[in-house]
Amino acid sequence: MSLIDQIISEVDKGLKYSSQNYQKESREYPAHGINEDNLNEIERNHSANLMRVNHSGEVAAQGLYRGQALTARLEGTREKMDQAAQEELDHLSWCNKRLEELNEKPSLLSPAWYALSFGMGAIAGLAGDKWSLGFVHETEEQVVKHLESHLNNLSKDDKKTIAVLEQMKEDESKHSEEALESGAENLPEGIKIFMSVVAKVMTKTSYYV
């Protein structure tokens, strides 16, 4: 495809991933077969808000990987980004499903998270494949810590949400390790801090909106 066609295709994907719940997972839903627990209203609302945050994170992950795949210089790196994006679609589908079970909807700001992350991913890709992989490694490291904090803050009775987040955490850790093995460059501390600040803005906002 020409560059224009690629951009149009990515815009189409962005609109679908950030505004529609049409994704079909390639792997079984981690909470399949687990009965709903009798959570009280406060616990259920908290779980729903946390899952909305995680859904926003998965929308952002799609933007990041799609942006990097568009501008990656080496075919091998582009393929790795495409593969990672496909695996993250499972997470997006699972988050959507859990939100539906909790009678909650995704963040209204999802399109903005996708667009911001796509731009950051595209810039990282232009910087070079090692820096792009370094960006993936750091992102996934921060996501793992973020998921750990959610697991620690959830009601222990919410076994369905816990099952989903534990599988997501395992997958994100694997993506981080794969990026390192592929030659990821360690990012400057200033960029890591910037990424952390952006992530905090997204998580704090998505919890409520």
Backbone as CSV, one residue per row, in Angstrom:
resi,resn,N_x,N_y,N_z,CA_x,CA_y,CA_z,C_x,C_y,C_z
1,MET,0.829,-1.197,0.000,0.000,0.000,0.000,0.869,1.256,0.000
2,SER,0.341,2.311,-0.594,1.038,3.584,-0.566,0.940,4.159,0.844
3,LEU,1.752,5.196,1.126,1.734,5.817,2.451,0.347,6.356,2.782
4,ILE,-0.314,6.968,1.779,-1.653,7.515,1.997,-2.632,6.404,2.364
5,ASP,-2.538,5.283,1.630,-3.426,4.149,1.913,-3.166,3.595,3.314
6,GLN,-1.896,3.537,3.702,-1.545,3.041,5.035,-2.128,3.947,6.109
7,ILE,-2.012,5.250,5.899,-2.529,6.208,6.886,-4.047,6.068,7.011
8,ILE,-4.737,5.944,5.863,-6.200,5.775,5.880,-6.576,4.497,6.618
9,SER,-5.816,3.429,6.361,-6.065,2.157,7.037,-5.879,2.284,8.539
10,GLU,-4.829,3.006,8.964,-4.567,3.162,10.388,-5.635,4.023,11.066
11,VAL,-6.113,5.047,10.365,-7.190,5.882,10.910,-8.445,5.036,11.114
12,ASP,-8.734,4.167,10.129,-9.890,3.278,10.227,-9.762,2.343,11.432
13,LYS,-8.569,1.761,11.598,-8.336,0.885,12.745,-8.504,1.654,14.052
14,GLY,-7.967,2.864,14.092,-8.046,3.671,15.302,-9.479,3.953,15.712
15,LEU,-10.326,4.280,14.737,-11.729,4.558,15.031,-12.438,3.312,15.548
16,LYS,-12.110,2.163,14.957,-12.748,0.912,15.381,-12.294,0.512,16.783
17,TYR,-10.985,0.539,17.004,-10.458,0.082,18.291,-10.870,0.988,19.438
18,SER,-11.036,2.270,19.163,-11.316,3.208,20.249,-12.796,3.500,20.443
19,SER,-13.638,3.122,19.485,-15.046,3.495,19.617,-16.022,2.348,19.439
20,GLN,-15.543,1.146,19.105,-16.453,0.028,18.893,-15.994,-1.204,19.668
21,ASN,-16.966,-1.979,20.121,-16.649,-3.225,20.806,-16.907,-4.384,19.838
22,TYR,-16.067,-4.499,18.830,-16.279,-5.530,17.819,-15.172,-6.587,17.814
23,GLN,-14.145,-6.375,18.643,-12.995,-7.270,18.617,-13.370,-8.674,19.086
24,LYS,-12.824,-9.666,18.411,-13.002,-11.056,18.805,-11.642,-11.607,19.228
25,GLU,-11.589,-12.119,20.453,-10.308,-12.612,20.956,-9.928,-13.923,20.268
26,SER,-8.618,-14.134,20.137,-8.119,-15.390,19.573,-7.904,-16.423,20.664
27,ARG,-7.862,-15.957,21.922,-7.705,-16.858,23.057,-8.946,-16.782,23.946
28,GLU,-9.173,-17.820,24.695,-10.355,-17.868,25.552,-10.312,-16.789,26.626
29,TYR,-11.442,-16.248,26.906,-11.607,-15.254,27.958,-11.130,-15.841,29.289
30,PRO,-10.149,-15.200,29.957,-9.586,-15.765,31.194,-10.604,-16.018,32.294
31,ALA,-11.696,-15.253,32.296,-12.700,-15.410,33.349,-13.822,-16.367,32.945
32,HIS,-13.640,-17.046,31.810,-14.661,-17.995,31.360,-14.859,-19.096,32.404
33,GLY,-16.115,-19.356,32.745,-16.415,-20.417,33.695,-16.365,-19.995,35.151
34,ILE,-15.933,-18.755,35.425,-15.905,-18.259,36.809,-17.227,-17.553,37.101
35,ASN,-17.884,-17.960,38.151,-19.169,-17.361,38.510,-18.986,-15.953,39.063
36,GLU,-19.981,-15.113,38.793,-19.966,-13.767,39.353,-20.068,-13.842,40.877
37,ASP,-19.253,-13.043,41.550,-19.303,-12.994,43.007,-20.293,-11.915,43.451
38,ASN,-20.757,-12.035,44.655,-21.710,-11.065,45.194,-20.969,-9.843,45.724
39,LEU,-20.479,-9.027,44.807,-19.781,-7.802,45.204,-20.805,-6.764,45.649
40,ASN,-20.431,-5.975,46.643,-21.331,-4.880,47.002,-21.181,-3.757,45.975
41,GLU,-22.031,-2.752,46.073,-22.071,-1.702,45.057,-20.743,-0.951,44.964
42,ILE,-20.128,-0.676,46.085,-18.854,0.051,46.091,-17.765,-0.780,45.406
43,GLU,-17.696,-2.063,45.723,-16.686,-2.943,45.118,-16.913,-3.092,43.628
44,ARG,-18.173,-3.256,43.225,-18.480,-3.416,41.802,-18.126,-2.145,41.024
45,ASN,-18.475,-0.991,41.567,-18.165,0.270,40.897,-16.654,0.470,40.776
46,HIS,-15.928,0.106,41.831,-14.473,0.248,41.801,-13.865,-0.667,40.736
47,SER,-14.335,-1.909,40.676,-13.845,-2.843,39.658,-14.139,-2.321,38.257
48,ALA,-15.346,-1.792,38.069,-15.726,-1.254,36.760,-14.845,-0.076,36.365
49,ASN,-14.582,0.811,37.318,-13.736,1.971,37.028,-12.307,1.547,36.689
50,LEU,-11.798,0.557,37.411,-10.448,0.064,37.120,-10.388,-0.598,35.752
51,MET,-11.434,-1.335,35.392,-11.445,-1.973,34.079,-11.582,-0.944,32.963
52,ARG,-12.249,0.176,33.236,-12.306,1.240,32.239,-10.915,1.826,32.030
53,VAL,-10.159,1.952,33.112,-8.771,2.408,33.003,-7.954,1.423,32.167
54,ASN,-8.123,0.133,32.444,-7.366,-0.875,31.695,-7.769,-0.909,30.233
55,HIS,-9.043,-0.705,29.968,-9.490,-0.639,28.576,-8.824,0.527,27.861
56,SER,-8.758,1.674,28.530,-8.081,2.842,27.931,-6.622,2.522,27.651
57,GLY,-5.987,1.788,28.571,-4.604,1.391,28.368,-4.431,0.495,27.158
58,GLU,-5.394,-0.395,26.921,-5.314,-1.289,25.767,-5.580,-0.545,24.459
59,VAL,-6.461,0.447,24.499,-6.669,1.303,23.333,-5.376,2.046,23.010
60,ALA,-4.729,2.569,24.066,-3.462,3.276,23.881,-2.387,2.331,23.344
61,ALA,-2.378,1.080,23.814,-1.398,0.102,23.336,-1.568,-0.142,21.845
62,GLN,-2.816,-0.213,21.394,-3.060,-0.377,19.961,-2.496,0.801,19.180
63,GLY,-2.745,2.015,19.685,-2.216,3.196,19.014,-0.703,3.184,18.966
64,LEU,-0.086,2.816,20.084,1.374,2.776,20.161,1.960,1.802,19.148
65,TYR,1.467,0.576,19.152,2.013,-0.445,18.255,1.714,-0.145,16.790
66,ARG,0.506,0.368,16.519,0.174,0.682,15.125,1.047,1.836,14.619
67,GLY,1.299,2.824,15.471,2.149,3.941,15.073,3.576,3.496,14.813
68,GLN,4.080,2.609,15.663,5.444,2.107,15.479,5.559,1.229,14.242
69,ALA,4.538,0.413,13.998,4.566,-0.453,12.820,4.579,0.371,11.538
70,LEU,3.916,1.528,11.561,3.849,2.376,10.368,5.201,2.965,10.004
71,THR,5.993,3.318,11.023,7.243,4.030,10.756,8.500,3.202,11.000
72,ALA,8.337,1.927,11.420,9.514,1.078,11.668,10.342,0.943,10.394
73,ARG,11.658,0.951,10.544,12.546,0.924,9.383,12.832,-0.487,8.894
74,LEU,12.911,-1.439,9.818,13.235,-2.820,9.437,11.960,-3.657,9.380
75,GLU,11.883,-4.513,8.365,10.696,-5.344,8.190,10.461,-6.234,9.407
76,GLY,11.557,-6.775,9.986,11.429,-7.645,11.146,10.806,-6.931,12.322
77,THR,11.207,-5.670,12.544,10.634,-4.887,13.642,9.169,-4.593,13.376
78,ARG,8.853,-4.265,12.120,7.458,-3.986,11.758,6.574,-5.213,12.033
79,GLU,7.100,-6.381,11.708,6.339,-7.610,11.943,6.129,-7.854,13.440
80,LYS,7.154,-7.554,14.248,7.028,-7.730,15.697,5.951,-6.806,16.255
81,MET,5.907,-5.567,15.745,4.902,-4.619,16.214,3.507,-5.068,15.810
82,ASP,3.370,-5.552,14.581,2.073,-6.044,14.118,1.610,-7.229,14.964
83,GLN,2.540,-8.135,15.267,2.200,-9.308,16.069,1.786,-8.904,17.483
84,ALA,2.546,-7.967,18.078,2.209,-7.493,19.427,0.833,-6.838,19.435
85,ALA,0.539,-6.048,18.397,-0.764,-5.384,18.312,-1.884,-6.411,18.241
86,GLN,-1.674,-7.486,17.493,-2.686,-8.534,17.397,-2.915,-9.210,18.741
87,GLU,-1.830,-9.475,19.477,-1.972,-10.103,20.793,-2.687,-9.176,21.772
88,GLU,-2.420,-7.871,21.648,-3.064,-6.915,22.545,-4.560,-6.799,22.258
89,LEU,-5.002,-7.209,21.058,-6.431,-7.181,20.757,-7.201,-8.128,21.673
90,ASP,-6.554,-9.216,22.092,-7.188,-10.099,23.073,-7.496,-9.320,24.348
91,HIS,-6.524,-8.548,24.799,-6.707,-7.761,26.019,-7.847,-6.754,25.851
92,LEU,-7.889,-6.113,24.698,-8.935,-5.128,24.440,-10.310,-5.791,24.479
93,SER,-10.412,-6.965,23.874,-11.672,-7.708,23.879,-12.058,-8.133,25.290
94,TRP,-11.077,-8.618,26.058,-11.366,-9.057,27.429,-11.827,-7.895,28.298
95,CYS,-11.173,-6.744,28.139,-11.578,-5.561,28.920,-12.996,-5.142,28.554
96,ASN,-13.308,-5.171,27.262,-14.659,-4.851,26.814,-15.674,-5.797,27.442
97,LYS,-15.345,-7.084,27.426,-16.269,-8.083,27.948,-16.493,-7.900,29.447
98,ARG,-15.427,-7.648,30.177,-15.573,-7.470,31.629,-16.356,-6.195,31.939
99,LEU,-16.142,-5.141,31.165,-16.908,-3.917,31.358,-18.395,-4.179,31.146
100,GLU,-18.721,-4.951,30.130,-20.121,-5.277,29.869,-20.717,-6.068,31.031
101,GLU,-19.936,-7.005,31.565,-20.416,-7.800,32.702,-20.673,-6.927,33.925
102,LEU,-19.906,-5.850,34.048,-20.052,-4.937,35.185,-20.998,-3.779,34.880
103,ASN,-21.663,-3.863,33.700,-22.627,-2.840,33.277,-21.997,-1.452,33.188
104,GLU,-20.794,-1.412,32.649,-20.077,-0.150,32.491,-19.609,-0.019,31.054
105,LYS,-19.309,1.212,30.646,-18.853,1.481,29.281,-17.416,2.000,29.285
106,PRO,-16.717,1.895,28.130,-15.341,2.420,28.038,-15.297,3.934,28.217
107,SER,-14.098,4.438,28.388,-13.897,5.880,28.543,-14.336,6.636,27.295
108,LEU,-14.977,7.773,27.504,-15.373,8.631,26.384,-14.160,9.228,25.681
109,LEU,-13.018,9.188,26.353,-11.802,9.794,25.801,-10.922,8.794,25.044
110,SER,-11.425,7.589,24.820,-10.626,6.564,24.147,-10.027,7.020,22.815
111,PRO,-10.789,7.710,21.949,-10.188,8.169,20.685,-8.981,9.083,20.900
112,ALA,-9.045,9.908,21.941,-7.921,10.806,22.230,-6.703,10.011,22.684
113,TRP,-6.922,8.976,23.518,-5.800,8.140,23.967,-5.156,7.421,22.788
114,TYR,-5.994,6.951,21.866,-5.453,6.255,20.692,-4.606,7.212,19.848
115,ALA,-5.149,8.387,19.569,-4.446,9.347,18.722,-3.117,9.774,19.340
116,LEU,-3.127,10.055,20.652,-1.899,10.461,21.336,-0.850,9.353,21.282
117,SER,-1.270,8.133,21.558,-0.336,7.006,21.576,0.172,6.683,20.172
118,PHE,-0.696,6.816,19.175,-0.274,6.567,17.796,0.838,7.544,17.414
119,GLY,0.657,8.815,17.780,1.676,9.808,17.474,2.987,9.514,18.178
120,MET,2.914,9.116,19.450,4.126,8.785,20.201,4.812,7.564,19.596
121,GLY,4.015,6.571,19.176,4.580,5.379,18.570,5.250,5.675,17.243
122,ALA,4.618,6.529,16.443,5.185,6.887,15.144,6.512,7.624,15.308
123,ILE,6.582,8.506,16.291,7.824,9.232,16.557,8.911,8.276,17.017
124,ALA,8.532,7.337,17.889,9.499,6.341,18.369,10.026,5.502,17.216
125,GLY,9.138,5.142,16.291,9.560,4.361,15.131,10.528,5.123,14.250
126,LEU,10.286,6.414,14.091,11.175,7.243,13.274,12.547,7.411,13.911
127,ALA,12.581,7.321,15.237,13.853,7.482,15.963,14.795,6.300,15.736
128,GLY,14.255,5.184,15.268,15.090,4.003,15.030,14.527,2.793,15.740
129,ASP,14.816,1.621,15.202,14.201,0.407,15.708,14.597,0.088,17.148
130,LYS,15.849,0.324,17.523,16.275,0.030,18.891,15.559,0.929,19.891
131,TRP,15.374,2.216,19.516,14.657,3.128,20.400,13.180,2.774,20.440
132,SER,12.640,2.330,19.305,11.244,1.926,19.248,10.999,0.731,20.164
133,LEU,11.905,-0.250,20.104,11.796,-1.413,20.983,11.994,-1.025,22.443
134,GLY,12.864,-0.039,22.673,13.061,0.465,24.032,11.789,1.104,24.570
135,PHE,11.078,1.763,23.691,9.808,2.381,24.061,8.798,1.306,24.460
136,VAL,8.779,0.205,23.698,7.887,-0.915,24.024,8.251,-1.510,25.375
137,HIS,9.540,-1.739,25.579,9.993,-2.331,26.839,9.578,-1.482,28.026
138,GLU,9.825,-0.181,27.952,9.494,0.704,29.067,7.984,0.784,29.274
139,THR,7.239,0.857,28.173,5.785,0.907,28.279,5.245,-0.322,28.993
140,GLU,5.725,-1.497,28.570,5.227,-2.736,29.164,5.665,-2.875,30.628
141,GLU,6.850,-2.377,30.950,7.294,-2.399,32.343,6.351,-1.569,33.208
142,GLN,5.965,-0.400,32.710,5.054,0.449,33.460,3.660,-0.164,33.551
143,VAL,3.238,-0.839,32.488,1.924,-1.481,32.490,1.876,-2.608,33.518
144,VAL,2.944,-3.389,33.603,2.997,-4.479,34.584,2.838,-3.927,36.002
145,LYS,3.536,-2.847,36.314,3.423,-2.229,37.642,2.000,-1.709,37.879
146,HIS,1.432,-1.142,36.835,0.075,-0.612,36.902,-0.929,-1.742,37.178
147,LEU,-0.769,-2.879,36.501,-1.665,-4.017,36.715,-1.490,-4.599,38.120
148,GLU,-0.260,-4.629,38.595,-0.008,-5.118,39.958,-0.739,-4.253,40.987
149,SER,-0.725,-2.940,40.776,-1.416,-2.041,41.714,-2.920,-2.284,41.680
150,HIS,-3.466,-2.554,40.483,-4.896,-2.843,40.376,-5.246,-4.145,41.095
151,LEU,-4.411,-5.159,40.905,-4.656,-6.443,41.557,-4.640,-6.299,43.080
152,ASN,-3.802,-5.409,43.562,-3.715,-5.186,45.011,-4.885,-4.367,45.552
153,ASN,-5.566,-3.633,44.652,-6.648,-2.747,45.081,-8.038,-3.314,44.839
154,LEU,-8.117,-4.417,44.125,-9.405,-5.034,43.854,-9.906,-5.815,45.067
155,SER,-11.213,-5.976,45.143,-11.775,-6.874,46.138,-11.311,-8.295,45.826
156,LYS,-10.877,-9.016,46.827,-10.419,-10.396,46.631,-11.552,-11.307,46.174
157,ASP,-12.791,-10.831,46.322,-13.938,-11.614,45.881,-14.205,-11.467,44.387
158,ASP,-13.587,-10.482,43.754,-13.813,-10.258,42.319,-12.877,-11.154,41.515
159,LYS,-13.182,-12.429,41.511,-12.299,-13.413,40.883,-12.265,-13.289,39.361
160,LYS,-13.336,-12.812,38.763,-13.373,-12.669,37.301,-12.387,-11.589,36.833
161,THR,-12.444,-10.428,37.469,-11.526,-9.348,37.100,-10.085,-9.740,37.396
162,ILE,-9.873,-10.394,38.514,-8.521,-10.827,38.881,-7.955,-11.777,37.830
163,ALA,-8.781,-12.718,37.356,-8.329,-13.671,36.342,-7.916,-12.967,35.057
164,VAL,-8.692,-11.959,34.660,-8.379,-11.203,33.442,-7.066,-10.439,33.601
165,LEU,-6.922,-9.733,34.715,-5.734,-8.906,34.917,-4.465,-9.743,35.087
166,GLU,-4.580,-10.896,35.708,-3.398,-11.748,35.879,-2.883,-12.255,34.533
167,GLN,-3.799,-12.617,33.636,-3.362,-13.064,32.311,-2.771,-11.906,31.517
168,MET,-3.370,-10.736,31.625,-2.834,-9.563,30.942,-1.434,-9.238,31.445
169,LYS,-1.255,-9.320,32.751,0.060,-9.047,33.341,1.108,-10.012,32.807
170,GLU,0.763,-11.284,32.711,1.693,-12.276,32.187,2.078,-11.965,30.741
171,ASP,1.099,-11.579,29.931,1.359,-11.254,28.523,2.227,-10.008,28.387
172,GLU,1.933,-8.979,29.188,2.690,-7.725,29.096,4.146,-7.943,29.502
173,SER,4.357,-8.765,30.507,5.717,-9.085,30.944,6.477,-9.794,29.825
174,LYS,5.790,-10.670,29.103,6.409,-11.376,27.987,6.795,-10.401,26.880
175,HIS,5.929,-9.446,26.576,6.227,-8.459,25.536,7.453,-7.622,25.915
176,SER,7.562,-7.287,27.198,8.704,-6.520,27.671,10.001,-7.296,27.468
177,GLU,9.982,-8.573,27.833,11.169,-9.416,27.687,11.534,-9.605,26.216
178,GLU,10.537,-9.765,25.366,10.794,-9.948,23.936,11.435,-8.707,23.325
179,ALA,11.005,-7.530,23.783,11.589,-6.286,23.287,13.067,-6.207,23.665
180,LEU,13.384,-6.602,24.900,14.786,-6.610,25.342,15.616,-7.579,24.513
181,GLU,15.088,-8.763,24.297,15.803,-9.780,23.531,16.022,-9.357,22.079
182,SER,15.154,-8.479,21.587,15.260,-8.020,20.199,16.203,-6.836,20.049
183,GLY,16.795,-6.371,21.165,17.780,-5.293,21.092,17.288,-3.931,21.518
184,ALA,16.322,-3.891,22.424,15.781,-2.610,22.886,16.859,-1.751,23.536
185,GLU,16.813,-0.468,23.244,17.730,0.506,23.844,17.090,1.062,25.107
186,ASN,17.877,1.227,26.164,17.357,1.796,27.402,17.061,3.280,27.201
187,LEU,15.844,3.696,27.487,15.444,5.076,27.249,16.042,6.020,28.286
188,PRO,16.291,7.283,27.898,16.754,8.292,28.859,15.734,8.477,29.972
189,GLU,16.205,8.833,31.148,15.332,8.966,32.313,14.232,9.998,32.094
190,GLY,14.560,11.064,31.381,13.572,12.109,31.126,12.372,11.590,30.339
191,ILE,12.616,10.723,29.361,11.528,10.151,28.557,10.689,9.209,29.412
192,LYS,11.354,8.439,30.281,10.618,7.526,31.163,9.667,8.319,32.073
193,ILE,10.161,9.436,32.599,9.337,10.266,33.485,8.151,10.843,32.717
194,PHE,8.415,11.304,31.492,7.345,11.854,30.652,6.274,10.800,30.389
195,MET,6.701,9.581,30.052,5.759,8.488,29.799,4.930,8.193,31.045
196,SER,5.567,8.231,32.202,4.873,7.961,33.457,3.827,9.030,33.750
197,VAL,4.166,10.296,33.479,3.232,11.397,33.709,2.017,11.269,32.798
198,VAL,2.263,10.976,31.505,1.157,10.802,30.549,0.254,9.657,30.998
199,ALA,0.872,8.545,31.442,0.105,7.385,31.891,-0.770,7.735,33.096
200,LYS,-0.234,8.533,34.017,-0.995,8.907,35.211,-2.183,9.783,34.841
201,VAL,-1.990,10.698,33.894,-3.095,11.546,33.450,-4.200,10.682,32.853
202,MET,-3.803,9.717,32.025,-4.774,8.839,31.380,-5.527,7.994,32.403
203,THR,-4.793,7.400,33.351,-5.443,6.515,34.317,-6.360,7.287,35.263
204,LYS,-5.919,8.446,35.719,-6.742,9.235,36.636,-8.022,9.703,35.951
205,THR,-7.897,10.115,34.678,-9.058,10.620,33.935,-10.023,9.497,33.596
206,SER,-9.468,8.371,33.091,-10.325,7.253,32.642,-11.070,6.602,33.800
207,TYR,-10.572,6.734,35.001,-11.262,6.152,36.152,-12.658,6.756,36.315
208,TYR,-12.782,8.030,35.942,-14.047,8.738,36.141,-14.828,8.999,34.852
209,VAL,-14.117,9.073,33.710,-14.796,9.471,32.455,-14.682,8.356,31.423
